Amino acid sequence: MIERTVPLLTGRVAVVTGAAGGLGAAICARLADHGCTVVLGYHRSEQAARQLAESLPEGAHFCVRMPVTDSAALREAARQIGERTGRVDVLVNCAGTTQFVPHDDLDGLDDTLIDTILATNIRGPFAAIRALRPWLEASGDALVVNISSIAARTAMGSNVMYCASKAALDNMTASLARALAPSIRVLSVSPGLIDTEFVRSLDVQWRDTQAQATALGRLATPDEVADAVLAAATFLRFTTGVALPVDGGRPLA
Ligand SMILES: NC(=O)c1ccc[n+]([C@@H]2O[C@H](COP(=O)([O-])OP(=O)(O)OC[C@H]3O[C@@H](n4cnc5c(N)ncnc54)[C@H](OP(=O)(O)O)[C@@H]3O)[C@@H](O)[C@H]2O)c1
């Protein structure tokens, strides 16, 4: 049997937005474990991002303020990152936001919340790609991963606008994969419910119902979603413009 190890990403630079979140932290760790220098983008969680950077395997990892709803701040972040690293090979758009609003409670989903969700979950990834595009193009072999959600396909999720924002993100993934090829591949990674601290704080019965409705009988771990990002950066060399599900077969129910 031929043994294949995951190719190393040594010498490559990955930028992760929402780096200090439950999923972002696992993605940063996976990429660093495989040799990447990781730039940890944070918004409010500067302290947590700094602690995470220190916990990563040895490397020139560092933190940068990347509020994804502020395009000027993203341009400044891109300038700082380019100055320090001289390259960007991978961008993971992991920053995202939502709130639970029942789908039939149209008044509960007010305009302020709608604007926040859309600005963060769809305009944010676009603005991050736009800001980092010169560096990604210069890499010549770059990858953008947009962290989407199963909600894009199933329309089941924390609220109507969250589901719509992730569907829009998948559509943008396809448009940009076409527009930025061949130098930049663009993929969505689409998790089902992930067993993060936040999800563990939710109603246990609801969480168990979700796990039972999943063909594989449990929620995803953050590491399993991080593995999909790693796979996109390593083995899946000829894949672009699609959404990779990491959902245990939840849509089969
Ligand atoms: N958890 C799940 O079950 C699940 C399932 C499917 C998809 N997802 C997706 O996975 C991604 C990460 O979610 P998570 O579970 O790790 O959530 P989380 O722990 O709440 O992390 C969210 C992250 O987004 C960042 N963020 C929010 N608003 C931002 C803004 N305006 N600018 C920059 N960063 C901002 C936060 O940064 P700061 O803390 O620095 O402010 C935080 O690091 C999201 O895109 C989410 O939609 C999650």
The ligand as an SDF file (V2000), in Angstrom:
LIG
                    3D

 48 52  0  0  0  0  0  0  0  0999 V2000
  -20.8100   27.0180   15.0250 N   0  0  0  0  0  0  0  0  0  0  0  0
  -21.5140   26.3730   14.1020 C   0  0  0  0  0  0  0  0  0  0  0  0
  -22.2630   25.4270   14.3950 O   0  0  0  0  0  0  0  0  0  0  0  0
  -21.3690   26.7910   12.6510 C   0  0  0  0  0  0  0  0  0  0  0  0
  -22.0060   26.0060   11.6780 C   0  0  0  0  0  0  0  0  0  0  0  0
  -21.8780   26.3600   10.3330 C   0  0  0  0  0  0  0  0  0  0  0  0
  -21.1320   27.4710    9.9970 C   0  0  0  0  0  0  0  0  0  0  0  0
  -20.5360   28.2230   10.9560 N   0  0  0  0  0  0  0  0  0  0  0  0
  -19.7500   29.3800   10.5310 C   0  0  0  0  0  0  0  0  0  0  0  0
  -18.4410   29.2600   11.0340 O   0  0  0  0  0  0  0  0  0  0  0  0
  -17.8660   30.5610   11.1960 C   0  0  0  0  0  0  0  0  0  0  0  0
  -17.2430   30.6720   12.5810 C   0  0  0  0  0  0  0  0  0  0  0  0
  -18.2500   30.4690   13.5310 O   0  0  0  0  0  0  0  0  0  0  0  0
  -17.9420   30.0310   15.0410 P   0  0  0  0  0  0  0  0  0  0  0  0
  -18.8580   28.9460   15.3790 O   0  0  0  0  0  0  0  0  0  0  0  0
  -16.4830   29.8660   15.2430 O   0  0  0  0  0  0  0  0  0  0  0  0
  -18.4860   31.3400   15.7750 O   0  0  0  0  0  0  0  0  0  0  0  0
  -17.8310   32.2540   16.9120 P   0  0  0  0  0  0  0  0  0  0  0  0
  -17.0770   31.4250   17.8860 O   0  0  0  0  0  0  0  0  0  0  0  0
  -18.9490   33.1180   17.3780 O   0  0  0  0  0  0  0  0  0  0  0  0
  -16.7860   33.1270   16.0920 O   0  0  0  0  0  0  0  0  0  0  0  0
  -17.2140   34.1240   15.2320 C   0  0  0  0  0  0  0  0  0  0  0  0
  -15.9930   34.8940   14.8310 C   0  0  0  0  0  0  0  0  0  0  0  0
  -16.3990   35.9070   13.8900 O   0  0  0  0  0  0  0  0  0  0  0  0
  -15.7300   37.0790   14.2050 C   0  0  0  0  0  0  0  0  0  0  0  0
  -16.5130   38.2430   13.8080 N   0  0  0  0  0  0  0  0  0  0  0  0
  -17.8250   38.5050   14.0500 C   0  0  0  0  0  0  0  0  0  0  0  0
  -18.1410   39.7130   13.5410 N   0  0  0  0  0  0  0  0  0  0  0  0
  -17.0070   40.2000   12.9780 C   0  0  0  0  0  0  0  0  0  0  0  0
  -16.6760   41.3890   12.2850 C   0  0  0  0  0  0  0  0  0  0  0  0
  -17.5810   42.3560   12.0590 N   0  0  0  0  0  0  0  0  0  0  0  0
  -15.3930   41.5650   11.8560 N   0  0  0  0  0  0  0  0  0  0  0  0
  -14.4750   40.6040   12.0450 C   0  0  0  0  0  0  0  0  0  0  0  0
  -14.7120   39.4670   12.7120 N   0  0  0  0  0  0  0  0  0  0  0  0
  -15.9650   39.2760   13.1640 C   0  0  0  0  0  0  0  0  0  0  0  0
  -15.5140   37.0780   15.7030 C   0  0  0  0  0  0  0  0  0  0  0  0
  -14.3490   37.8630   15.9600 O   0  0  0  0  0  0  0  0  0  0  0  0
  -14.0810   38.6100   17.3710 P   0  0  0  0  0  0  0  0  0  0  0  0
  -14.4080   37.6140   18.4510 O   0  0  0  0  0  0  0  0  0  0  0  0
  -12.6350   38.9880   17.2960 O   0  0  0  0  0  0  0  0  0  0  0  0
  -14.9850   39.8110   17.4060 O   0  0  0  0  0  0  0  0  0  0  0  0
  -15.3200   35.5920   15.9920 C   0  0  0  0  0  0  0  0  0  0  0  0
  -13.9600   35.2770   15.9810 O   0  0  0  0  0  0  0  0  0  0  0  0
  -19.0030   31.5640   10.9250 C   0  0  0  0  0  0  0  0  0  0  0  0
  -18.8780   32.0650    9.6170 O   0  0  0  0  0  0  0  0  0  0  0  0
  -20.2460   30.7030   11.0680 C   0  0  0  0  0  0  0  0  0  0  0  0
  -21.3260   31.2200   10.3260 O   0  0  0  0  0  0  0  0  0  0  0  0
  -20.6250   27.9050   12.2830 C   0  0  0  0  0  0  0  0  0  0  0  0
  1  2  1  0
  2  3  2  0
  2  4  1  0
  4  5  1  0
  4 48  2  0
  5  6  2  0
  6  7  1  0
  7  8  2  0
  8  9  1  0
  8 48  1  0
  9 10  1  0
  9 46  1  0
 10 11  1  0
 11 12  1  0
 11 44  1  0
 12 13  1  0
 13 14  1  0
 14 15  2  0
 14 16  1  0
 14 17  1  0
 17 18  1  0
 18 19  2  0
 18 20  1  0
 18 21  1  0
 21 22  1  0
 22 23  1  0
 23 24  1  0
 23 42  1  0
 24 25  1  0
 25 26  1  0
 25 36  1  0
 26 27  1  0
 26 35  1  0
 27 28  2  0
 28 29  1  0
 29 30  1  0
 29 35  2  0
 30 31  1  0
 30 32  2  0
 32 33  1  0
 33 34  2  0
 34 35  1  0
 36 37  1  0
 36 42  1  0
 37 38  1  0
 38 39  2  0
 38 40  1  0
 38 41  1  0
 42 43  1  0
 44 45  1  0
 44 46  1  0
 46 47  1  0
M  CHG  2   8   1  16  -1
M  END
$$$$
